Amino acid sequence: MLQIDKKNCFVQLGTFLSQFSLDNSTKNEAVLHNDLFYDEFLALIELSQSHNGWFTPEQVFFAVQSWAEALKEENINHWLSNYDFSNVQPKTIGLILAGNIPLVGFHDFLSVLISGHKAIVKTSSNDQKLVPFLAKYLISVDERLADFIHFTEGKLEHFDAVIATGSNNTARYFEYYFKDKPSIIRKNRNSVAVLNGKESHDDLVNLGEDIFRYFGLGCRNVSKLFVPKDYDFQPFFQAIYEYKDVIFYEKYSNNYDYNKAVFLMSNFKLLDNEFLTLKEDSSYASPISSVFYEYYDSIEDITVQLQNDADQIQCIVSNGLIPNSIPFGQTQKPQLWDYADNVDTLAFLISI
């Protein structure tokens, strides 16, 4: 029997996804199996907010477009060029997916299949529809993929290794429960931005994208700013005014009102623009609708601090102030080779 061309299956999926965008979803008759899937997927996107109030059409369309770009053939080729799958013995990999942002677990799903393994997938209750739909499309491209994909609502069983994503609390449970299996266990992480006051207006507008995309729910969202002692926050507030409409989403607005009230009752000093609060705080994890900030004495000091706290940080954003930092506005556009927690998922899957 001919081997399944899994790369081609995902390229076809990317072509399918490329039809969908917030302002201009356009059906392309040349796309494989469009007659079966196009209208159904468009309806699923529009209904996603009824399954999860944070999954507004705007946010789901953004995630879909991001994956359409990632699954272009040249991107997949570049990603896979550093790996040798010739000695992979197919195993069954249990996947426990997060659901904080749309399709957040899809990279693990893709990695398992493209490396030659089978996936048993337990979706998050917050994102139960999108990944199974994309799996259904993949199986329509090559029905033999059905033997490699299984979704379960119950306990994970009969697997050889596991990749699980959850909170710090659930990670402790995962580490105990899966202690006898090869595993990648992901915990809470947050992203930070390091500013020096020389950022342009456009830089700060782009920083707003890093803060507000997906309402700040992702581990790649900036939840903490590091600023010099004399930092003027006025240009920052002027730039992020472009995102003022976020307050019209009821779930975000409720979080803003609640968290602001909690801060004020505790007599914390706040900077506030009526849709985002800034609070001086040493923690990395700020609540929705708030960003923490901390002053630094020198770039050298903050570089050392971030290195020491690397296990708590997903992304660092800056204008090149910190080694290996990401440009403003790019945190929610990871490449296939930008691994969560800097753990190489494909290397792990090849090694088991």
C-alpha positions as CSV (number, residue, x, y, z in Angstrom):
1,M,0.0,0.0,0.0
2,L,1.2,3.5,-0.8
3,Q,2.3,5.6,2.2
4,I,0.0,8.4,3.2
5,D,1.4,11.7,2.0
6,K,0.6,13.5,5.2
7,K,2.4,16.7,4.2
8,N,0.2,17.0,1.2
9,C,-2.9,16.4,3.4
10,F,-1.9,19.3,5.6
11,V,-1.1,21.5,2.6
12,Q,-4.6,20.8,1.3
13,L,-6.0,21.7,4.7
14,G,-4.1,25.0,4.6
15,T,-5.5,25.8,1.2
16,F,-9.0,25.0,2.5
17,L,-8.5,27.3,5.5
18,S,-7.1,30.1,3.3
19,Q,-10.7,30.8,2.0
20,F,-11.9,32.1,5.4
21,S,-11.4,35.6,6.7
22,L,-13.4,38.0,8.8
23,D,-14.2,40.5,6.0
24,N,-14.0,38.4,2.9
25,S,-14.6,34.6,3.1
26,T,-14.6,33.6,-0.6
27,K,-15.4,30.1,-1.8
28,N,-12.8,28.7,-4.2
29,E,-14.4,26.0,-6.4
30,A,-11.0,24.5,-7.0
31,V,-10.4,23.6,-3.3
32,L,-10.7,19.9,-2.5
33,H,-14.1,18.7,-1.1
34,N,-15.3,22.3,-0.8
35,D,-18.9,21.2,-1.6
36,L,-18.9,19.1,1.6
37,F,-17.0,21.3,4.0
38,Y,-17.0,25.0,3.1
39,D,-20.5,26.0,4.3
40,E,-20.3,23.8,7.4
41,F,-17.0,25.3,8.5
42,L,-18.3,28.9,7.9
43,A,-21.3,28.1,10.1
44,L,-19.0,26.5,12.7
45,I,-16.9,29.7,12.9
46,E,-20.0,31.8,13.3
47,L,-21.3,29.5,16.0
48,S,-18.1,29.2,17.9
49,Q,-19.0,32.0,20.3
50,S,-22.0,30.0,21.4
51,H,-19.7,27.2,22.4
52,N,-17.2,29.5,24.1
53,G,-18.0,33.1,24.7
54,W,-14.4,34.2,24.1
55,F,-14.3,32.6,20.6
56,T,-15.8,35.6,18.7
57,P,-15.8,35.3,14.9
58,E,-12.9,37.8,14.7
59,Q,-10.7,35.7,17.0
60,V,-11.5,32.4,15.3
61,F,-11.0,33.9,11.8
62,F,-7.6,35.2,13.0
63,A,-6.6,31.7,14.2
64,V,-7.8,30.1,11.0
65,Q,-5.8,32.6,8.8
66,S,-2.7,32.0,10.9
67,W,-3.0,28.3,10.3
68,A,-3.7,28.8,6.6
69,E,-0.4,30.7,6.4
70,A,1.6,28.2,8.5
71,L,0.4,25.2,6.4
72,K,1.8,26.5,3.1
73,E,4.0,23.9,1.6
74,E,7.2,26.1,1.8
75,N,6.6,26.6,5.6
76,I,6.1,22.9,6.2
77,N,9.2,22.0,4.1
78,H,11.3,24.4,6.1
79,W,10.0,23.1,9.4
80,L,10.6,19.4,8.5
81,S,14.0,19.9,6.8
82,N,15.9,19.5,10.1
83,Y,14.4,16.1,11.0
84,D,14.8,12.5,9.9
85,F,11.7,10.4,10.3
86,S,13.1,7.3,8.6
87,N,13.5,5.4,11.8
88,V,10.2,6.4,13.5
89,Q,8.3,3.3,14.7
90,P,4.6,4.4,14.9
91,K,3.4,4.8,18.4
92,T,0.1,6.0,19.9
93,I,0.4,9.5,21.4
94,G,-2.1,10.8,23.9
95,L,-2.9,14.5,23.5
96,I,-4.6,16.6,26.2
97,L,-5.3,19.9,24.5
98,A,-5.7,23.3,26.0
99,G,-8.7,25.5,25.0
100,N,-7.8,29.0,26.0
101,I,-7.6,30.3,22.4
102,P,-9.0,28.8,19.2
103,L,-7.0,25.8,17.8
104,V,-4.3,26.2,20.4
105,G,-3.7,22.5,20.5
106,F,-3.5,22.0,16.7
107,H,0.3,22.2,16.6
108,D,0.6,19.1,18.8
109,F,-2.0,17.3,16.7
110,L,-0.1,18.2,13.5
111,S,3.3,17.2,15.0
112,V,2.1,13.7,16.0
113,L,0.6,12.9,12.6
114,I,3.3,14.3,10.4
115,S,6.0,12.4,12.4
116,G,4.2,9.1,11.7
117,H,2.4,8.5,14.9
118,K,-1.2,8.0,15.9
119,A,-3.1,10.5,18.0
120,I,-5.6,9.9,20.8
121,V,-7.0,13.3,21.4
122,K,-8.8,14.7,24.4
123,T,-10.0,18.2,23.5
124,S,-10.6,20.9,26.0
125,S,-14.3,21.5,27.0
126,N,-13.6,25.1,25.8
127,D,-12.6,24.1,22.2
128,Q,-14.4,20.9,21.3
129,K,-15.4,21.6,17.7
130,L,-12.6,23.1,15.7
131,V,-9.9,20.5,15.9
132,P,-12.3,17.6,15.2
133,F,-13.6,19.4,12.2
134,L,-10.2,19.9,10.7
135,A,-9.5,16.2,11.4
136,K,-12.6,15.3,9.5
137,Y,-11.3,17.4,6.5
138,L,-7.9,15.7,6.6
139,I,-9.6,12.3,6.6
140,S,-11.6,13.4,3.5
141,V,-8.3,14.1,1.8
142,D,-7.0,10.6,2.6
143,E,-9.4,8.3,4.3
144,R,-6.5,6.2,5.6
145,L,-5.8,8.9,8.1
146,A,-8.9,7.7,10.0
147,D,-6.6,4.9,11.4
148,F,-4.3,7.6,12.9
149,I,-6.8,9.9,14.6
150,H,-9.1,9.1,17.5
151,F,-11.0,11.5,19.8
152,T,-12.0,10.5,23.2
153,E,-14.2,12.1,25.9
154,G,-13.2,9.7,28.6
155,K,-9.9,8.8,30.3
156,L,-6.8,8.4,28.0
157,E,-6.0,4.8,27.6
158,H,-3.7,2.6,25.5
159,F,-1.1,5.1,24.6
160,D,2.7,5.1,24.5
161,A,3.5,8.7,25.3
162,V,1.6,11.9,26.1
163,I,1.7,15.6,25.4
164,A,-0.5,17.4,27.9
165,T,-1.2,21.1,28.4
166,G,-2.9,22.6,31.4
167,S,-2.6,24.9,34.4
168,N,0.2,24.6,37.0
169,N,-2.3,22.7,39.2
170,T,-3.3,20.2,36.5
171,A,0.3,19.8,35.4
172,R,1.1,18.3,38.9
173,Y,-1.7,15.8,38.3
174,F,-0.4,15.0,34.8
175,E,3.2,14.5,36.0
176,Y,1.9,12.0,38.6
177,Y,-0.5,10.2,36.3
178,F,1.8,10.0,33.4
179,K,5.1,9.4,35.4
180,D,5.7,6.0,33.7
181,K,5.3,7.3,30.1
182,P,7.5,9.6,27.9
183,S,5.8,13.0,28.2
184,I,5.8,16.7,27.5
185,I,3.8,18.4,30.3
186,R,3.1,22.1,29.7
187,K,2.3,24.5,32.6
188,N,1.2,28.2,32.8
189,R,3.5,30.6,31.1
190,N,3.2,34.3,30.3
191,S,4.8,36.8,27.9
192,V,6.5,40.1,28.6
193,A,7.6,43.2,26.8
194,V,10.7,45.2,27.6
195,L,10.5,48.9,26.7
196,N,13.0,51.7,26.9
197,G,10.9,54.7,25.9
198,K,12.3,54.9,22.4
199,E,9.6,52.8,20.8
200,S,7.7,54.4,17.9
201,H,3.9,54.9,17.9
202,D,3.6,52.0,15.5
203,D,5.7,49.8,17.8
204,L,3.3,50.5,20.7
205,V,0.2,50.0,18.4
206,N,1.7,46.6,17.5
207,L,2.3,45.9,21.2
208,G,-1.4,46.4,21.6
209,E,-1.9,43.4,19.3
210,D,0.3,41.3,21.5
211,I,-1.8,42.4,24.5
212,F,-5.4,42.3,23.2
213,R,-5.4,39.5,20.6
214,Y,-7.6,36.6,21.9
215,F,-8.5,39.1,24.8
216,G,-5.2,38.3,26.4
217,L,-6.0,34.7,27.1
218,G,-3.0,33.1,25.4
219,C,0.4,32.3,26.9
220,R,1.9,34.3,24.0
221,N,-0.1,37.4,25.1
222,V,1.9,40.1,26.8
223,S,0.8,40.3,30.4
224,K,3.7,42.2,31.8
225,L,5.8,45.3,30.9
226,F,9.3,46.1,32.0
227,V,10.0,49.8,31.8
228,P,12.8,52.2,32.9
229,K,12.4,54.2,36.0
230,D,11.4,57.4,34.2
231,Y,9.1,55.8,31.8
232,D,6.2,57.9,30.4
233,F,3.1,55.8,29.9
234,Q,1.2,58.5,27.9
235,P,2.5,57.3,24.4
236,F,1.6,53.8,25.3
237,F,-2.0,54.7,26.2
238,Q,-2.3,56.9,23.1
239,A,-1.2,54.0,20.9
240,I,-3.4,51.3,22.4
241,Y,-6.5,53.5,22.1
242,E,-7.0,51.7,18.7
243,Y,-8.1,48.7,20.7
244,K,-10.8,50.5,22.7
245,D,-13.7,48.5,21.2
246,V,-12.5,45.5,23.2
247,I,-14.6,46.9,26.1
248,F,-17.8,46.2,24.1
249,Y,-17.3,42.4,24.4
250,E,-19.4,41.6,27.5
251,K,-17.1,38.9,28.9
252,Y,-14.1,41.2,28.6
253,S,-16.0,44.2,30.1
254,N,-17.2,42.1,33.0
255,N,-13.6,41.1,33.8
256,Y,-12.5,44.7,33.5
257,D,-15.1,45.9,35.9
258,Y,-14.5,43.1,38.4
259,N,-10.7,43.2,38.4
260,K,-10.6,47.0,38.6
261,A,-12.9,46.9,41.5
262,V,-10.8,44.3,43.3
263,F,-7.7,46.4,42.8
264,L,-9.3,49.6,44.0
265,M,-10.8,48.0,47.1
266,S,-7.3,46.8,47.9
267,N,-6.0,50.4,47.5
268,F,-3.7,49.5,44.7
269,K,-2.4,52.4,42.6
270,L,-3.7,51.9,39.0
271,L,-3.1,53.5,35.6
272,D,-6.4,53.2,33.7
273,N,-7.8,54.2,30.3
274,E,-11.3,52.7,30.8
275,F,-10.6,49.5,29.0
276,L,-7.2,48.4,30.4
277,T,-5.6,48.8,33.8
278,L,-1.9,48.9,34.5
279,K,-0.7,47.8,37.9
280,E,2.8,47.8,39.3
281,D,3.4,44.2,40.3
282,S,6.3,41.7,40.3
283,S,4.1,38.8,39.1
284,Y,4.1,37.7,35.4
285,A,0.4,36.6,35.3
286,S,-2.0,39.5,35.2
287,P,-5.8,39.0,35.1
288,I,-7.8,39.6,31.9
289,S,-8.1,43.4,31.1
290,S,-5.0,44.2,33.2
291,V,-1.3,44.3,32.4
292,F,1.3,44.4,35.2
293,Y,4.4,46.5,34.9
294,E,7.8,46.6,36.7
295,Y,10.6,49.1,36.7
296,Y,14.2,48.1,35.9
297,D,17.5,49.8,36.5
298,S,19.4,48.5,33.5
299,I,18.9,46.2,30.5
300,E,21.6,44.0,31.9
301,D,19.6,43.5,35.1
302,I,16.4,42.7,33.4
303,T,18.2,40.3,30.9
304,V,19.5,38.3,33.9
305,Q,16.1,38.3,35.6
306,L,14.4,37.0,32.5
307,Q,17.0,34.3,32.0
308,N,16.5,33.2,35.6
309,D,12.7,33.1,35.2
310,A,12.8,31.4,31.8
311,D,10.5,28.6,32.9
312,Q,7.7,31.1,33.5
313,I,8.0,33.0,30.2
314,Q,6.7,32.1,26.8
315,C,7.8,35.1,24.7
316,I,9.8,38.3,25.2
317,V,8.9,41.2,23.0
318,S,11.3,44.2,22.4
319,N,13.1,46.2,19.8
320,G,16.1,44.0,20.1
321,L,16.8,45.0,23.7
322,I,16.8,41.4,24.9
323,P,18.5,38.6,23.0
324,N,16.1,36.4,20.9
325,S,13.2,38.7,21.6
326,I,10.3,38.9,19.2
327,P,9.3,42.1,17.3
328,F,6.2,44.0,18.5
329,G,3.0,42.6,17.0
330,Q,4.3,39.1,16.3
331,T,3.6,37.0,19.4
332,Q,0.4,35.5,18.0
333,K,2.0,34.6,14.7
334,P,4.3,31.8,15.6
335,Q,6.0,29.8,12.9
336,L,5.8,26.0,12.9
337,W,9.3,25.8,14.4
338,D,8.4,28.2,17.3
339,Y,7.8,25.5,19.9
340,A,5.7,26.1,23.0
341,D,8.0,26.4,26.1
342,N,11.0,26.0,23.7
343,V,10.5,22.2,23.8
344,D,11.1,20.6,20.4
345,T,8.0,18.5,19.9
346,L,9.2,16.8,16.8
347,A,12.5,15.8,18.4
348,F,10.5,14.3,21.3
349,L,8.2,12.4,18.9
350,I,11.2,11.0,16.9
351,S,13.0,9.9,20.1
352,I,10.2,7.7,21.6
